[in-house]
Amino acid sequence: MDYKKLGLKCGIEIHQQLDTQKKLFCNCYSRLSKENVKMVLKRRLRPVAGELGDIDAAAAFEALKNKEFHYNVYPMETCTVEMDSEPPHPVNQEALEIALQIALMLNCDIPDELHVMRKTVIDGSNTSGFQRTVIVGLNGFLETSSGKVGITNVCLEEDSAQIIMNCSIKPGDKVVEIGSGSGALTIALAKTVAPNGKVVSYDKRKDFIEIAQYNIEKAGLEKHVEFKLRDAKNGIDEKNIDSIIMDISQPWELVDIAWGSLKIGGYFCSYSPLISQVEKTVKKLRDHPFVEVYVLETLQREMIVLEKGVRPSFNMLGHTGYLTFARKALAKV
Ligand SMILES: [Zn+2]
């Protein structure tokens, strides 16, 4: 195919989560909470006409699915801004400075005034039904070995759903889960890959699969999930998958299989409660061209603010597990 003759023009949109301590429009922590859920907020999101009087076509389509969203509320990571009971605060300074620095590094023009715009997004990825965006740079460029690449704009934008984000799981994805458990994660994955994606969940225990299957059916997601009663160590059928997620005791034994089944750029994620498991898994990951190999742990210590001073709480959520992430690359870097 002669792309030049066709006049084909391609663009790329790159998203990068900023490593800020607080959220973009409130003072809550942006980290993932591992504490018990304090409250669940149930919500239906509806499309409304924008400033120009039109309803966004994508939002109108999303509304047809008539979904009810459940948001977990945690004491340090949620406030009345997310609940829409309080207007958004001014933009987080740390995030703004990073975004401006990136815009300058990409040779962008910085607008004289930065305005927060919002667009209707009702796929559940944010609680308010709006996604807020600030354009911080325009008309930039990047020098590369293949020439100058133009940068149309740089935006500072809200994002959410961190676990799902670390693996960039999205509608239409093919995801393999090793270890069905009760089906809780299976449900979250199935909701994300719907309407046209699929989750294949392996477990070697029949009783686990039966419980998970029951929960999936209760959630009305059976169309998007296929269970396989099998020890995945003997191999999996799927090829060219977007992500593989494991919650098993010996994830390192499945790294070779994961490598073989992931597409280039596909994501590996494993949940383990012990450091020894993480060490073995990462060692095995490094035998392959996996990149962006990193491990996350969340610790949480509440501060008690008293009249006479401030001290840490006696109780601390000290440990839950480690999340190991990696991405399949073409060659070792
Ligand atoms: Zn908040």
Residues whose N, C-alpha, C, O or C-beta is under 5 A from the ligand:
A	BS01	ZN	C26 N27 C28 E77 T78 C79 V81 E82
